[in-house]
Amino acid sequence: MTKIHVLNVRLPDEVIRWLDGLVKSGIYNSRSEAIRDFIREDVTKDEREDLPGQARPKTSGGAAK
């Protein structure tokens, strides 16, 4: 069984409202489910785009503190 880790993230109000809208509309059962799905899709997309044997630099969505 895959071990699930808990992470704390800070998101702008508009992102929280958007996630809540996805949950309220029934597209996702929870914010966590939506975020996991988006991450999974992004990782899969990155893997498809990477050329064999070449690492592509990853960009950050925000500044490190």
CYANA upper distance limits for C-alpha pairs under 8 A (distance plus 0.5 A):
 11 LEU  CA     15 VAL  CA      6.77
 11 LEU  CA     16 ILE  CA      7.21
 12 PRO  CA     16 ILE  CA      7.08
 13 ASP  CA     17 ARG  CA      6.69
 14 GLU  CA     18 TRP  CA      6.62
 15 VAL  CA     19 LEU  CA      6.62
 16 ILE  CA     20 ASP  CA      6.51
 17 ARG  CA     21 GLY  CA      6.62
 18 TRP  CA     22 LEU  CA      6.96
 19 LEU  CA     23 VAL  CA      6.89
 19 LEU  CA     31 ARG  CA      6.35
 19 LEU  CA     34 ALA  CA      7.69
 20 ASP  CA     24 LYS  CA      6.47
 20 ASP  CA     31 ARG  CA      7.26
 21 GLY  CA     25 SER  CA      6.49
 22 LEU  CA     26 GLY  CA      6.95
 22 LEU  CA     27 ILE  CA      5.91
 22 LEU  CA     28 TYR  CA      6.52
 22 LEU  CA     34 ALA  CA      8.30
 23 VAL  CA     27 ILE  CA      6.37
 23 VAL  CA     28 TYR  CA      5.31
 23 VAL  CA     29 ASN  CA      6.08
 23 VAL  CA     30 SER  CA      6.15
 23 VAL  CA     31 ARG  CA      7.17
 28 TYR  CA     33 GLU  CA      6.79
 28 TYR  CA     34 ALA  CA      6.35
 29 ASN  CA     33 GLU  CA      7.02
 29 ASN  CA     34 ALA  CA      8.37
 30 SER  CA     34 ALA  CA      7.01
 31 ARG  CA     35 ILE  CA      6.70
 32 SER  CA     36 ARG  CA      6.55
 33 GLU  CA     37 ASP  CA      6.67
 34 ALA  CA     38 PHE  CA      6.77
 35 ILE  CA     39 ILE  CA      6.67
 36 ARG  CA     40 ARG  CA      6.49
 37 ASP  CA     41 GLU  CA      6.62
 38 PHE  CA     42 ASP  CA      6.68
 39 ILE  CA     43 VAL  CA      6.63
 40 ARG  CA     44 THR  CA      6.65
 41 GLU  CA     45 LYS  CA      6.60
 42 ASP  CA     46 ASP  CA      6.65
 43 VAL  CA     47 GLU  CA      6.70
 44 THR  CA     48 ARG  CA      6.84
 45 LYS  CA     49 GLU  CA      6.79
 46 ASP  CA     50 ASP  CA      6.65
 50 ASP  CA     54 GLN  CA      7.31
 50 ASP  CA     55 ALA  CA      7.43
 50 ASP  CA     56 ARG  CA      7.07
 51 LEU  CA     55 ALA  CA      8.17
